Amino acid sequence: GVADWTLALIGKETFTTRTAEDGLFAFAGIPTGTYLLCEAFAESWMQTTPHYLPLCPNGTVGYQVVFRDGNPTTIEKTFGNFELFSIKGKIFSDTNNDGAQGTATADPALPGTEVRLSLQGGATLPYCESGYEAFPAVMLNGSCVVVTNEAGNYAFINLGAGTYVVNALKQRGWQLTYPNKKKTIDIRTEQQ
């Protein structure tokens, strides 16, 4: 589980708590009533469970729970979250053909190079975002395409689980030295 995650019971009053080291949480002294159990929205995380309504005020999905006066109540509800990730890299001119970038003068950056991110098997990416505001990402035939910045850097951010293929689009007169083929990255979910 994930520690220190905020949860709220929202009804006539709102009660909050935080998860323990093991991800478990508890509320005490809750008056009789029907509540919406919600988790806080966390930047760079994606909620995976629960899947359906009710919607919480912050846009996450929660659970409707009922507390009855005088009876100790145990309600077991699970929230699943996946930490989004980024794929970042650099494109440079490998003048000595060793597959590694030496000094900036010996192996200069290649700004303006297109880099493509796709899902293995040709499925359409559901989302596309660049890590550099000045160099926005573009969806093209189900793939995400970014252009390297002035330092030759590229970044695809806020990605979910999947098997991704990254490749630099060859420019006329250039040969790829590393990796010598498309790079495949497999990211799997683990519920937290």
MARSEKOL-513739 format. One record per residue: residue in one letter; x, y, z of N, C-alpha, C, CB in turn. Coordinates in steps of 0.1 Angstrom, whole numbers, plus 5000, padded with zeros to 4 digits. Glycine has a CB too. Example, Ala and Ser with C-alpha at 12.3 -4.5 7.8 and 13.67 -1.06 7.14 Angstrom:
residues 2
A513249435078512349555078513249675078511349555090S512849785071513749895071512950005079514149945057
This chain:
residues 192
G500849885000500050005000500950135000499150005012V500250234998500950374998500650445011500450454985A501650495017501550565030501150705027502750555038D500450765037500250915038499350965026501550985037W498450885022497450925011496150975019497150805002T495651085014494451145021493151085015494451295019L492251045025490950995021489951085029490750845025A488751095023487651175030486351105029487551315023L485551125040484151085040483351215039483751005054I482551225028481851345025480351315027482151395011G479751395036478351385039477851525043477951275049K477051525054476651655059477851725065475551645071E478751645070480051695074481151615066480351675090T482351665066483451595060484551555070484151685048F484951425069485951375078487151325069485351255087T488351355074489451305066490351215075490251425061T491151135068492151055074493251035064491650915080R494450975069495550945060495850795061496751035063T496450735051496750595051498050575060496950545037A498150455066499250425074500350375064498850315084E501450325070502650275062502250165053503750235071D501250085057500849965049499649995039500449855058G499250125039498250165030496850155036498250095018L496750105048495350085054494950225060495449975065F493650235062493150355067491850325076492750465056A491550415085490350405093489850535097490750325106F488550545099487850655105487250625118486750715094A487250715128486650685141485650795144487750675152G484550755152483650855157482750915146484350965164I482450845136481650895124480150885128481950815111P479350995127477950995130477150915120477451135131T475950875124475050805115474850885102473750775121G474850815091474650885078475250815066475251025079T474850865055475350815042476450905037474250795031Y477550845034478750925030479350875017479850915041L480050965011480850934999482250925003480651044987L482850805002484250775005485150804993484450635010C486050904994486850954983488350954987486351094978E489150934977490550954979491051084973491450834973A492051144978492651264972493151244958493651324981F493051344950493651334936495151364939493051434926A496051274933497451294934498051314920498151174941E498751424918499451454906500351344902500251584907S500451304890501251194884500851054889502751214888W499651044894499050914896497750894889498850894912M497350774886496150744879495350644887496350694864Q494050674890493250584897492850464889491950654903T493050344894492650224887491450144893493850124886T491150174906490050114913489550214923490449974919P488250224924487150164918486950214904485850174926H486150144896485950174882484750264878485950054874Y483750254887482450314883482050414893481350204882L480850474891480250574899480150524914478950624894P480150614923479850754923481150834921479150804935L480950954914482151044912482251134925481951134900C483451154929483751244940483951384935485051204947P483851484943483951624939485251654932483751714951N486351584935487651614928487851534915488751574938G486751454911486851384898487251244899487751454889T487751194911488051054913486750974915489051034925V486850844915485650764917485750714932485550644907G484650714939484650674953483550564955484350784962Y483250544968482250444972481150514981482950334980Q479950474980478950514989478950425001477450524982V479050475013479050395025478050455035480550395032V477550365044476550395054477050365067475150325051F476950465077477350435091476050445099478350545096R475950345108474750335116475150355131474050195115D474450445138474750485151474650365161473750585156G475650355170475650255180476250125176474250235185N476550105164477149975159478450005154476249905149P479449925159480849945153480749895138481849855161T481249975130481149945115482549925109480450065108T482649815102483849785095483449785080484549655099I484049875073483749875058485049865051483050005054E485149755043486449735036486249785022486849585036K487049885018486949945004488449955000486250075004T488649924987489949934982490050044971490349794976F491150114971491450214961492750164954491650354967G492750164941493950124934494550244926493750004924N495850264926496450374919497750324912496750484929F498050384901499250354894499950484892498850294880E501250484895502050604894502450614879503350594903L502050724873502450754859503950764858501650874854F504450744846505850754844506150834831506450614843S507450854829507950924818509050844810508551064822I509150864798510250814790510950934784509650714778K512250944787513051054783514351004777513351144796G514951094768516151054762516851174755515950944752K517851144748518651254741519051194727519851294749I518951284717519451254704520751334701518351274693F521751274697523051344694523751284682523951334707S524651364677525451324665526651234671525951444657D526651114668527651014673528851014663527050874675T529651124663530651144653531751034653531351274655N531950964664532950854664532350714664533850874677N531050714662530250584660530450484671530750524647D530550534684530750444695529450414703531850494705G528350474699527050454706526950524719526950304708A527850614723527750694735528150834732528750634746Q527450924740527751064738528951104745526551154742G529951164738531151214744530851364748532351204735T531851444746531651594750530651654740532951664749A530051764744529051834736529751884723528551954743T531051904722531651944710531951824701532952024713A532351714707532651594699531451534694533451494708D530351524702529151454698527951554701528951324706P527751654693526751754696525351704695526951874686A524451774703523051744703522451764690522351824714L521351694687520551714674519151764677520451574666P519051894678517751954681516851944668517852104685G515551934670514651934659514451794653515152024648T514951684660514751554655513451494660515951454660E512651434652511351374656511551244662510351364644V510851224674510951094681509451054683511651114695R509250924680507950864680507750764691507650794666L506650774698506250674708505050604704506050744722S505050474704503850394700503650284709503850344685L502450224710502250104717502649984708500750094722Q503249884714503649764707502349704702504449674716G502449654689501249594683500349684676500449524694G500749814676500049914668498749974674499649854655A498449944686497250004692497450154693496949944706T496350234693496450374694496650424708495150434689L497650514710497850564723496650644728499150654723P496250634740495050714745495450854748494450644757Y496750884750497151014755498551054750497051024771C498851174749500151214743500551354749500051224728E501651354756502051474762503651484763501551494777S504151594759505651624759506051674772506051714747G507251644776507851704788508351844787508851614793Y508251894775508852034772507752114766510052024763E507252214774506152294769506452364756505852404780A507652404753507952474741507952384729509352544742F507952254732507952154721506852054723509352074720P505652094719504452014722504451884715503152094719A503751784720503551654713502351664704503351544724V502451574694501451574683501051424681501951634670M499751394681499251264678499351244663497851234683L499951134658500051104644499850954642501451154638N498750924635498450784632498550694644499350734621G497950734656497950654668499250654676497650514664S500250734671501450744679501650884684502750704670C502550904693502851034698504251084693502851034714V504251194687505551244681505951374688505351264665V507151384692507751504698509051534690508051484713V509451664692510651704685511651744696510351834676T512951704694513951724704514151874706515251654701N514451914718514752064721516152094717514452094736E516552214720517852264716519052184722518052414720A518752114733519852024739519751884734519752034754G518851854724518651724719517751634727519951664717N517151684738516351604747514951594742516351674761Y514351484746512851454744512351394756512651374731A511051404758510351344769508851324766510451434782F508351204769506951164769506551154784506651034760I505551224788505251224802503851174805505451364808N503551144818502251094823501750974815501251214822L502550874814502250754807501750654816503450704799G500750574812500250464819500950334816498750444817A500450224821501050094818500950054804500349984827G501849974799501849934785503249894780501250044776T503249844768504549814762504749914751504649664756Y505749994752505950114744507150084735506150234752V507050144723508150144713508550284711507750064700V509850314712510450444710511350444698511150504723N511250534689512250534678512350674673511850434667A513650714670513950844663513650824649515350884666L512950924643512750914628513950954621511451004625K514450874613515750894606515651024597516150774597Q516751094598516851214589517751174577517451334597R517551234566518351204554519851214557517851294542G520551114554522051124556522551074569522451264553W521651044578521951004592521750854594521251084602Q522550794602522450644606522350634621523550564600L521350554625521250524640522350434645519850464643T523050484655524150394661523850334674525350484663Y522850394682522450324694521050374698523450364706P520150294702520250144700520150124685519150074707N520650004681520649974666519249934661521649874663K518249944669516849914665515949994674516549754666K514649974671513650044680513749994694512150014675K513550084704513650054718512250024723514350174726T512149904729510849864735510949874750510449724731I509949934756509949954771508549894776510050104775D508649804785507449734791507249784805507649574790I506149854807505749904820504449824825505550054820R504549764836503349684842502849754854503849544845T501549744856500849804867501049714880499349824865E501149774891501049704904500149794912502449684911Q499049734916498049814924498649854937496749744926Q498449984941498950034954497750054963499750164952
